[in-house]
Amino acid sequence: MEGHQLLAGRTVLVTAAAGTGIGYATAERCLQEGARVAISDRHERRLAEAAERLGSGVLAVPCDVTDEGQVQHLFQTVVDAFGHLDVLVNNAGLGGTATVAEMTDEQWLGVLDVTLNGTFRCTRAALRHMMPRGRGAIVNNASVVGWRAQEGQAHYAAAKAGVMALTRCSALEAARSGVRVNAVSPSLVLHPHLAKVTTQELLDELVGREAFGRAAEPWEVANVIVFLASDYASYLVGEVISVSSQHP
């Protein structure tokens, strides 16, 4: 896709960018828009492969967002390498399927720690860097299940609803320092990893809810993330933008 230099000269960090999903597509689109890009993931081999595909100049830093020490190391490494951080894309998340009655504490806490607590840890680290500079943008990856019920997704839905609330509250606190915090809320985004962990029956059901009759492509969500990170969204604060064709 041809870029328009929407992020020219800016430094962008995308978490959980290994693989073929929204994170990787976002990193790729940010590069196309002229940004200097850093990516992180807890899967070191896949992270290295992603960095190689993205090309020279991309900084790859392994990070498990459930570990505060690793989060601090990630942000310090990015700032040391690029001098500052302009944009953070909080993409790290963990899913799973279990009913509330059958869900274990480990399943509940595992999803919450990656998806919500990890977003909090990275947001906190970014704000401590951006707010004194008086500029910056944070884009969180939420989900339509933060608004809409889906069987077997209580832990993921609770985490994503928490991401939405975190987005709105942190946005109010950061706005007075010139930092914008917003979020995207995708519905169904099809990529090879999702196909491996989801039954075809469920995928068919979810696709049937989409007005376009298909899942979104990762780059279609990445385009909205780039918009929120750019100056075109200069007056958007605390918004959660649905990237979905789902109908009720």
N, C-alpha and C positions, 0 to 999 in steps of 0.2 A: 504494500500500500504506500502511495506517495505521501510524504509528510509535508507539513506547512510551517515547520519551525515554531510550533506552538510552545515548545519547551527549550528553545535554543539557549545554551549556556547554563542550564540548570542541572543540578545534581539530584537524581531520583534514586531512592532505595525501595525495592520491591521485595517483600518477604514471601517465602514459599513460592519461589519462581522457577523451581526445577520442574521438569515434566512437560506436559502439553496443555495445561489448563490456563485459567485466567491470569495467573501470575506471570507465566512465560510470555503470553500474548501481550500483557501490559508492558513488560520490559522491552519487548520488540517494538511496540508502538512508540514508546518513549524515545528509543534510539532513533526511530524514523522522524520524530519531531525535534531532533537536535539535542537531546539531553545526554548528559553523562550518567551512566547507569551502574548501580550496584545491586546485586541480587543476593538473597540468602535462602537457605533451606537447611533442614536438619539431615537430609539425605545427601551426603557429601559426593558420592559418585554421580548421582543425577544432577547435582548442582554443577559439577565440573563439566559434564556433558552439555548442560544448558548454556554455560558461559562460552564454551567452544562454539556452539551453534550461533550464538549471538554475535560473536566476533571479538576481535582484539579491543582492548580498552574497557571491557566490562569487568568490574570488580566482583568477585564471588567470595562470599564469607559464610562459612557454615555457621548455623545458629539454630538452636532449639529455643523457641520463644517461651517455653515453660521454665527456663533457667535464667534468672535475672543476671547472673554473671556473664552468660553468653550474650544476652541482649546488650549489656553495657559494652562488651568487647566489640560487638557488631557496629554499634554507632560510633565508637571511638575510632575504629578502623576506617569507616567511611569518611569521617571528618578529617582524619589524618591524611587520607589519600587524596581527597578532593578539596579540602579546605573548609567546606561547609555542606549543609544539607538543605535543599530547598523543598523537596517533596518526599513524603513517606506514603507508600501504599501498603496498608495492612491487609495482606491477603491470606495469611496463615490461618488455617481452620481444620478442624477434624470432625468427621461425621460418623455415622453408624446407625444401626437400626435396632431398636429394642422397645418393647412396650414398657410403660411405667411400672406395671406390676412385676415384670421380670427383670427390670434393669438393675444392675449392681451399682454399688457406690463407685467402683472403679470406672465403669462405663460413663456414669454421670460426670464424675470429677475429671476424667480424662478429656472429654469433649469441652467442658467448661474451661479447663486450664489452658488448652491450646487456643480455642476460638475466642473466648472472652478475655481471660486473664492475659493471654499473649498479646492481644490487641491493646489492652491497658498498658502493659509493660512497655511496648514499643511506642505507644502514643506518649506516655510520660517521658521517655527518653528523648523523643523528637521535640516535644514542647520545651524541655529544658534547654535545648539547643536553639530552637527557632524563636522563642519568645524574646530572649535578650537581643536578637538580631532584628526583631520587628517585622519579620516576614516569614512566609512558608505556607505550605499546604499539606494537609493530611487527608487521605482518602481511604476510608474503611470499606471492606467488602462484607456486606451484610447478606441477607437472603429474604425472599418473600415469605419463608416459613417463620420469620420473626413477626409477621402480621397474620399469617394464615395457618390454620391447624393442618397437620399432616400426621397420620397414624405412624407410630414408631419413631417419631422425631422429637420427642419432648426435650431431650437434652440439647440437641442441636438448635431447636426453635428457641429455647430459653436463652441459649448463648447468643444467638443472632439478635434476638430482641434486646438483650443486654448491650450488644454492639451498637444498636440504634440509639439506645438511651445514652450510652457513653459518648457517642458522636454528638448528640444534641447538647449534653452538659459541658463537655470539654470545649465545644465550639463557642459557647457563651464565654467561658473563661479565657479562651485564647484570642477572641476577636479584638479585644481592647489592645492587644499587643500586635495586631496586624497579621495574625495567623488564622487561616481558614481550615475548618474541619468539616468534612462532609462524608457521605457514604453512598455506595451503590447497593441496590438490592436486586440481584438477579433471581430468575426463577430456575429454569432448566438450561444448563449449559453442557452440551455433550462433548466429551473428549474421551480418549482411549482409557484413561484411568477410571473414569466413572463407569464406563461400560463393563469393566472388570469386576467392580464391587456392587453392581446393581443388576437385579434380574431383568430380563427382557420384558417380562410382564409388567413390572413397575415402570420401566422406561416408556413402554407403549401407553400406559395409563397417563403418565405425566405429559407426554407429548400431546395426548388427546385433549388436555386442558389448555393448550396453547392456541391462541387465535390464529397464528400463522401455520399451525399444523406441523411445526418442527421445533426442535430445540434451538437455542441461540448458539452461535459460534463464539469461542473465547474472545476473538478480536472485536466482536460487537459490544461486549461488555468493556473491553479495554478502551474502546473509543470514548465511552462515557467517562471512564476514569481519567483519561487524558484531558478531556474537557474540564472536569472538576479541578484538575491540577493546574490548568492553564489560566491565563488572565481573562479568558472569556467567561469564567465563573467568578470574577472578582467580587461580586456582591452576593454570592451564595454562601450562607453560613448555617451549619447545623441541619442541612437538608439530607434526606435519604431518598435518592432517586431510583425508582423502580425501573429495572432493565428487564422487562417482561412483557410478553403478549398474552399472559394468562387472563382468562375470563372467569368470572365467579362460577 
